[in-house]
Amino acid sequence: MDQSTNALPRTASQSVKIDCEKDLQGKVRILEARIPNDYRPDLTDTDYRPEGLDDSFYHKLGEGSTGIAVAAVRKVKGVFGDIQREKVVLKKYNITSFLANQVKDGYTSMLREFQNLQYLMHDNIAEMKDSFWSLDEKGNLNQVWIVTERMDFKLSDFFRHKAKNDHTATPHRRDHRHLGSILVQILRALDYLHQRGIMHRDVKPDNIGISKQCHLKLFDFGVARPTNTVKELTQLVSTPRYHPLEVQLLEPYDWGVDIWATGLVALEFLNHPFYPASVNSTDKIKQRILDVFGVPGDKYKEFFKYKLMNEVQRDGCFNAFLTTAFKRLAPGFRDFNEDNLRDLLSQMLCINPRRPLASVLLDHNYLRAVNSDMTRKHVQIPAHEHHAKNQRDKETLLKMLKNFSRQL
């Protein structure tokens, strides 16, 4: 091991306990870990913190194959020098699981997420705030954490809240403007990523944060990959229900997977998801896609060669499916109308893997006005926010210089 790594100053740390809720057998799981001293449990989180949890315990926000997300607050210096308490997410990578399950690219995934979050800076992408790590007594990496900003809710929680009265006598009608705002913000984040040669590959409501002011941010870059210019075949390890047909058929794919997934997010806003609950396997997902879009006489030979030649030719029902979904919409106005939305979703949710670029979709009639308004507001940033951004960029520049340059 490089001796310079051992020479780095140690950060003052504390031993903490994290409530991970009960396992399948009903047994309470408590995770013990070490984190820097400047973090505290978020006792004000009434949405996710279990009632009655001991004040010294941290609480879980989510858990997946790569690790666990934990709620916390930390002290930071404000723009004017005042001390503020900032809500953050601590993500601990599950290195033990990587080793036990012999995950081939566990460390590669960690490295990619670090690289992405460290240098991706966009108004609709969660910002990385901090990171820390530790070694065991043998000098092996045993803990890696990244810290990102925390939004008020996940988009999936927001959708569930909207859907509460959908099957009552007074259902909540969705506003075209809200849907337009959601799609524009996701597509702006994707446009930024795709222009930099990055596919997110796991766009879904659980991986999108939303503030009480309806500001969206994309997070969780654990399975993000460079855009494949030669479309090499790689097996996705994210959420199969958000993968388009080319992925289900193990065909080459590119950034179009993110566009397809964003179209599915729009349907979930309307509480009319593309897949019924019974669709829970790759084969059922493939069949559902073919049932909705139909199988023409050529059986999509242009895109998938002979992989669908055994499928029965049939008509699709996509237009009827959208007509049912649109019943949850309030009346439209101007360019916010059902015809424009139908055209937009038809471009995003299409069998042809060559889907439109995010930048092209942002100029669609349904989204153009909202996107222009957001661009104008982004340009008109208050002076104190410019100062804060400049200070953050200064810190990022110093980190890059320390990591990749020599100090004179």
C-alpha positions as CSV (number, residue, x, y, z in Angstrom):
1,M,0.0,0.0,0.0
2,D,1.2,3.5,-0.8
3,Q,2.7,4.9,2.4
4,S,1.2,8.4,1.7
5,T,-2.2,6.8,2.4
6,N,-1.1,5.8,5.9
7,A,0.3,9.3,6.5
8,L,-3.1,11.1,6.1
9,P,-4.4,12.8,9.2
10,R,-7.2,10.8,11.0
11,T,-10.6,12.5,11.3
12,A,-12.0,12.7,14.9
13,S,-14.9,10.2,14.9
14,Q,-17.7,8.8,17.0
15,S,-19.3,5.4,17.4
16,V,-23.0,5.5,16.4
17,K,-25.9,3.1,16.2
18,I,-28.3,3.0,13.2
19,D,-31.8,1.7,13.4
20,C,-32.3,-0.5,10.4
21,E,-35.9,-1.6,11.2
22,K,-36.9,-5.2,11.6
23,D,-35.8,-8.1,9.4
24,L,-38.1,-10.7,7.8
25,Q,-38.2,-12.6,11.0
26,G,-39.3,-9.5,13.0
27,K,-35.9,-9.1,14.7
28,V,-34.7,-5.6,15.3
29,R,-31.5,-4.8,13.3
30,I,-29.0,-2.3,14.7
31,L,-26.0,-1.3,12.7
32,E,-22.9,0.0,14.5
33,A,-20.5,2.2,12.7
34,R,-18.0,5.1,13.0
35,I,-18.6,8.5,11.5
36,P,-17.0,11.9,11.9
37,N,-17.9,13.9,15.1
38,D,-19.7,16.7,13.2
39,Y,-22.7,14.6,12.4
40,R,-25.8,14.1,14.6
41,P,-29.1,12.2,14.2
42,D,-32.0,14.1,12.6
43,L,-34.5,14.3,15.4
44,T,-36.8,16.7,13.4
45,D,-37.6,14.2,10.6
46,T,-41.2,13.4,11.3
47,D,-41.7,11.7,7.9
48,Y,-39.1,8.9,8.1
49,R,-37.9,8.7,11.7
50,P,-39.7,5.9,13.6
51,E,-41.8,7.2,16.5
52,G,-40.2,6.6,19.9
53,L,-36.7,5.9,18.6
54,D,-33.9,6.7,21.1
55,D,-32.5,10.2,20.4
56,S,-29.0,8.8,20.2
57,F,-29.9,6.5,17.3
58,Y,-29.7,7.4,13.6
59,H,-32.5,6.2,11.3
60,K,-32.5,4.5,7.9
61,L,-33.9,6.2,4.8
62,G,-33.5,3.3,2.4
63,E,-31.5,0.2,1.7
64,G,-30.4,-1.6,-1.4
65,S,-27.9,-4.1,-2.7
66,T,-25.0,-1.6,-2.6
67,G,-25.6,-0.2,0.8
68,I,-27.7,1.7,3.3
69,A,-28.9,5.4,3.3
70,V,-29.1,7.1,6.7
71,A,-30.6,10.5,7.7
72,A,-28.3,12.9,9.5
73,V,-27.6,16.6,10.1
74,R,-24.2,18.3,10.2
75,K,-22.9,21.7,11.2
76,V,-21.8,23.9,8.3
77,K,-20.8,27.5,7.9
78,G,-23.3,29.6,6.1
79,V,-22.7,32.2,3.3
80,F,-22.4,35.0,5.9
81,G,-20.3,33.0,8.4
82,D,-23.1,31.8,10.6
83,I,-23.3,28.1,11.7
84,Q,-26.2,26.2,10.2
85,R,-27.5,22.7,10.5
86,E,-27.7,21.0,7.1
87,K,-29.8,17.9,6.5
88,V,-27.9,15.2,4.6
89,V,-27.9,11.6,3.5
90,L,-25.1,9.3,4.6
91,K,-24.7,6.3,2.3
92,K,-22.6,3.5,3.6
93,Y,-21.4,1.0,1.0
94,N,-21.9,-2.7,1.9
95,I,-18.3,-3.9,1.4
96,T,-18.9,-7.0,3.4
97,S,-21.7,-8.0,1.0
98,F,-19.4,-7.3,-2.0
99,L,-16.8,-9.7,-0.7
100,A,-19.3,-12.4,0.6
101,N,-21.3,-12.5,-2.6
102,Q,-18.2,-12.1,-4.8
103,V,-19.6,-9.1,-6.6
104,K,-17.2,-8.7,-9.5
105,D,-17.5,-4.9,-9.9
106,G,-18.3,-3.7,-6.4
107,Y,-15.3,-1.5,-6.0
108,T,-15.7,-0.4,-9.6
109,S,-19.3,0.7,-8.9
110,M,-18.1,2.6,-5.8
111,L,-15.4,4.4,-7.8
112,R,-17.7,5.4,-10.6
113,E,-20.3,6.8,-8.1
114,F,-17.6,8.8,-6.4
115,Q,-16.2,10.1,-9.6
116,N,-19.7,11.0,-10.8
117,L,-20.9,12.7,-7.7
118,Q,-17.7,14.5,-7.0
119,Y,-17.7,16.4,-10.3
120,L,-21.3,16.5,-11.5
121,M,-22.8,19.8,-10.5
122,H,-26.3,20.6,-11.7
123,D,-29.4,22.1,-10.2
124,N,-31.3,18.8,-10.7
125,I,-28.6,16.4,-9.4
126,A,-28.0,15.8,-5.7
127,E,-24.8,17.4,-4.6
128,M,-22.0,15.5,-2.8
129,K,-21.1,17.1,0.5
130,D,-18.5,14.9,2.1
131,S,-17.0,11.4,2.2
132,F,-15.0,9.3,4.6
133,W,-13.6,5.8,4.9
134,S,-11.7,3.5,7.2
135,L,-9.4,0.5,7.2
136,D,-9.6,-2.6,9.4
137,E,-6.7,-3.9,11.5
138,K,-5.3,-5.7,8.4
139,G,-5.2,-2.5,6.4
140,N,-8.2,-3.5,4.2
141,L,-11.0,-1.1,3.3
142,N,-13.9,-1.8,5.6
143,Q,-16.0,1.3,5.5
144,V,-16.8,3.8,2.7
145,W,-19.4,6.6,3.1
146,I,-20.5,9.4,0.8
147,V,-22.6,12.3,2.0
148,T,-25.1,14.0,-0.3
149,E,-27.8,16.7,0.2
150,R,-31.2,15.5,1.4
151,M,-34.5,16.4,-0.2
152,D,-37.7,16.5,1.8
153,F,-39.2,13.4,0.1
154,K,-38.7,10.8,-2.6
155,L,-40.8,11.3,-5.7
156,S,-42.4,7.9,-5.0
157,D,-43.7,9.2,-1.7
158,F,-45.1,12.3,-3.4
159,F,-46.8,10.1,-5.9
160,R,-48.4,7.9,-3.2
161,H,-49.6,11.0,-1.4
162,K,-51.2,12.3,-4.7
163,A,-52.9,8.9,-5.2
164,K,-54.6,8.7,-1.8
165,N,-58.0,9.8,-3.1
166,D,-57.9,8.3,-6.6
167,H,-60.5,5.6,-5.9
168,T,-62.9,7.8,-3.9
169,A,-65.8,9.9,-5.0
170,T,-63.5,13.0,-5.0
171,P,-60.3,11.9,-6.8
172,H,-57.4,14.3,-7.0
173,R,-56.9,15.6,-10.6
174,R,-53.3,15.9,-11.7
175,D,-52.2,19.3,-13.0
176,H,-50.5,19.4,-16.4
177,R,-48.1,22.1,-15.0
178,H,-46.9,19.7,-12.2
179,L,-46.3,16.9,-14.7
180,G,-44.5,19.3,-17.0
181,S,-42.3,20.6,-14.2
182,I,-41.4,17.0,-13.1
183,L,-40.5,15.9,-16.7
184,V,-38.5,19.1,-17.4
185,Q,-36.4,18.8,-14.3
186,I,-35.6,15.1,-14.9
187,L,-34.8,15.7,-18.5
188,R,-32.6,18.7,-17.7
189,A,-30.6,16.4,-15.4
190,L,-30.4,13.7,-18.0
191,D,-29.4,16.2,-20.7
192,Y,-26.5,17.3,-18.5
193,L,-25.5,13.7,-17.9
194,H,-25.8,12.5,-21.5
195,Q,-23.8,15.4,-22.8
196,R,-21.0,14.3,-20.5
197,G,-21.2,10.7,-21.7
198,I,-23.0,9.3,-18.7
199,M,-26.1,7.0,-18.5
200,H,-27.8,7.0,-15.1
201,R,-29.5,3.6,-15.9
202,D,-31.7,3.6,-12.8
203,V,-34.2,6.5,-13.3
204,K,-37.2,5.8,-11.1
205,P,-39.3,7.7,-8.5
206,D,-37.3,6.1,-5.6
207,N,-34.1,7.7,-7.0
208,I,-35.5,11.2,-7.4
209,G,-35.8,13.6,-4.5
210,I,-38.4,16.4,-4.3
211,S,-38.5,19.4,-2.0
212,K,-41.7,21.0,-0.6
213,Q,-41.2,23.7,-3.3
214,C,-41.3,20.9,-6.0
215,H,-37.6,21.1,-6.8
216,L,-36.4,17.8,-8.1
217,K,-32.9,16.2,-7.9
218,L,-31.7,12.9,-9.3
219,F,-29.5,10.7,-7.0
220,D,-28.1,7.2,-6.6
221,F,-25.4,6.9,-9.3
222,G,-24.4,3.4,-8.2
223,V,-25.1,1.7,-11.6
224,A,-24.3,4.7,-13.8
225,R,-22.0,4.0,-16.7
226,P,-20.3,5.8,-19.5
227,T,-22.5,6.1,-22.6
228,N,-21.5,3.2,-25.0
229,T,-20.7,4.7,-28.3
230,V,-20.3,1.2,-29.7
231,K,-23.3,0.0,-27.6
232,E,-21.4,-2.9,-26.1
233,L,-23.7,-5.4,-24.4
234,T,-23.7,-5.2,-20.6
235,Q,-26.2,-6.7,-18.1
236,L,-28.1,-4.1,-16.2
237,V,-28.2,-4.7,-12.4
238,S,-30.8,-2.0,-11.5
239,T,-34.6,-2.2,-11.6
240,P,-35.9,-4.4,-14.5
241,R,-39.4,-2.9,-14.6
242,Y,-37.9,0.4,-15.8
243,H,-35.8,-1.2,-18.6
244,P,-37.0,-1.0,-22.2
245,L,-37.3,-3.9,-24.6
246,E,-33.8,-3.8,-25.9
247,V,-32.5,-4.5,-22.4
248,Q,-35.0,-7.3,-21.8
249,L,-33.8,-8.9,-25.0
250,L,-30.1,-8.5,-24.0
251,E,-29.5,-6.2,-27.0
252,P,-27.0,-3.3,-27.0
253,Y,-28.4,-0.1,-25.5
254,D,-27.5,3.5,-24.8
255,W,-28.8,6.6,-23.1
256,G,-32.3,5.8,-24.5
257,V,-32.8,3.6,-21.4
258,D,-33.0,6.8,-19.3
259,I,-35.6,8.3,-21.7
260,W,-37.8,5.2,-21.6
261,A,-37.6,5.2,-17.7
262,T,-38.6,8.8,-17.6
263,G,-41.7,8.1,-19.6
264,L,-42.7,5.4,-17.1
265,V,-42.2,8.0,-14.3
266,A,-44.8,10.2,-16.0
267,L,-47.3,7.4,-16.0
268,E,-46.7,6.8,-12.3
269,F,-47.5,10.5,-11.6
270,L,-50.9,9.7,-13.1
271,N,-51.2,6.6,-10.9
272,H,-51.5,4.5,-14.0
273,P,-48.3,2.5,-14.0
274,F,-47.2,0.6,-17.2
275,Y,-47.0,-2.7,-15.4
276,P,-49.7,-4.4,-13.2
277,A,-48.4,-5.7,-9.9
278,S,-48.4,-9.3,-11.3
279,V,-45.7,-8.4,-13.8
280,N,-42.6,-9.4,-11.8
281,S,-40.2,-11.3,-14.1
282,T,-38.2,-10.5,-17.2
283,D,-40.3,-12.6,-19.4
284,K,-43.6,-11.0,-18.1
285,I,-42.1,-7.6,-18.5
286,K,-41.2,-8.4,-22.1
287,Q,-44.7,-9.7,-22.8
288,R,-46.3,-6.7,-21.2
289,I,-44.3,-4.4,-23.5
290,L,-45.3,-6.4,-26.6
291,D,-49.0,-6.6,-25.5
292,V,-49.2,-2.8,-25.1
293,F,-47.2,-1.8,-28.2
294,G,-48.2,-4.8,-30.4
295,V,-46.2,-7.0,-32.6
296,P,-46.2,-6.0,-36.3
297,G,-45.7,-8.3,-39.3
298,D,-41.9,-7.7,-39.4
299,K,-41.7,-8.4,-35.7
300,Y,-39.3,-5.5,-35.1
301,K,-36.7,-7.3,-37.2
302,E,-34.9,-3.9,-37.9
303,F,-34.2,-3.4,-34.2
304,F,-33.9,-6.9,-32.8
305,K,-33.1,-9.2,-35.7
306,Y,-34.8,-12.6,-35.2
307,K,-35.3,-12.4,-31.4
308,L,-39.0,-11.9,-31.6
309,M,-39.8,-14.2,-34.6
310,N,-41.7,-16.7,-32.4
311,E,-44.0,-13.9,-31.1
312,V,-47.6,-14.0,-32.3
313,Q,-48.4,-11.0,-34.5
314,R,-50.9,-8.7,-32.7
315,D,-52.2,-5.2,-32.4
316,G,-51.2,-2.9,-29.6
317,C,-53.3,-0.8,-27.2
318,F,-50.9,2.0,-26.3
319,N,-53.3,4.8,-27.4
320,A,-56.1,3.3,-25.3
321,F,-53.8,2.8,-22.4
322,L,-52.9,6.6,-22.5
323,T,-56.5,7.6,-22.8
324,T,-57.3,5.8,-19.6
325,A,-54.2,7.3,-17.9
326,F,-55.3,10.8,-19.0
327,K,-58.6,10.5,-17.1
328,R,-56.7,11.6,-14.0
329,L,-55.7,14.9,-15.6
330,A,-57.3,18.2,-15.0
331,P,-58.4,20.1,-18.1
332,G,-55.5,21.3,-20.2
333,F,-54.8,24.8,-21.5
334,R,-52.6,26.2,-24.3
335,D,-49.7,23.7,-25.1
336,F,-50.5,21.8,-21.9
337,N,-53.0,19.5,-23.5
338,E,-53.6,15.8,-23.9
339,D,-52.7,15.7,-27.6
340,N,-49.2,17.2,-26.9
341,L,-48.7,14.9,-23.9
342,R,-49.7,11.9,-26.0
343,D,-47.2,12.8,-28.6
344,L,-44.4,13.4,-26.0
345,L,-45.0,10.1,-24.3
346,S,-45.2,8.3,-27.7
347,Q,-41.7,9.5,-28.4
348,M,-40.3,8.6,-25.0
349,L,-42.0,5.2,-24.8
350,C,-41.3,3.7,-28.1
351,I,-39.9,0.3,-29.2
352,N,-37.3,1.9,-31.4
353,P,-34.1,2.1,-29.2
354,R,-33.1,5.3,-31.0
355,R,-35.3,7.6,-28.8
356,P,-35.0,11.4,-28.9
357,L,-32.3,13.2,-27.0
358,A,-33.3,14.8,-23.7
359,S,-32.4,18.2,-25.3
360,V,-34.9,17.5,-28.1
361,L,-37.6,16.5,-25.7
362,L,-37.1,19.7,-23.7
363,D,-38.0,21.6,-26.8
364,H,-41.3,19.7,-27.3
365,N,-44.5,21.7,-27.4
366,Y,-45.6,20.2,-24.1
367,L,-42.4,21.2,-22.2
368,R,-40.9,24.2,-24.0
369,A,-42.6,26.9,-22.0
370,V,-41.7,25.3,-18.6
371,N,-38.1,24.7,-19.7
372,S,-37.7,28.3,-20.9
373,D,-39.0,29.6,-17.6
374,M,-36.6,27.4,-15.6
375,T,-33.7,28.5,-17.8
376,R,-34.6,32.1,-17.2
377,K,-34.8,31.6,-13.5
378,H,-31.5,29.8,-13.4
379,V,-29.8,32.7,-15.1
380,Q,-31.3,35.1,-12.6
381,I,-29.5,33.7,-9.5
382,P,-29.4,36.0,-6.5
383,A,-26.0,37.4,-5.6
384,H,-25.6,35.5,-2.4
385,E,-26.3,32.2,-4.2
386,H,-23.6,33.1,-6.8
387,H,-21.2,33.6,-3.8
388,A,-22.2,30.2,-2.3
389,K,-21.7,28.4,-5.6
390,N,-18.3,30.1,-6.1
391,Q,-17.2,29.0,-2.7
392,R,-18.3,25.4,-3.4
393,D,-16.5,25.4,-6.7
394,K,-13.4,26.7,-4.9
395,E,-13.5,23.8,-2.5
396,T,-14.0,21.3,-5.4
397,L,-11.0,22.9,-7.2
398,L,-8.8,22.5,-4.2
399,K,-9.8,18.9,-3.8
400,M,-8.9,18.2,-7.4
401,L,-5.6,20.0,-7.1
402,K,-4.7,18.0,-4.0
403,N,-5.7,14.7,-5.6
404,F,-4.1,15.2,-9.0
405,S,-1.5,17.9,-8.7
406,R,1.7,18.7,-6.8
407,Q,1.9,21.6,-4.5
408,L,5.0,23.9,-4.8
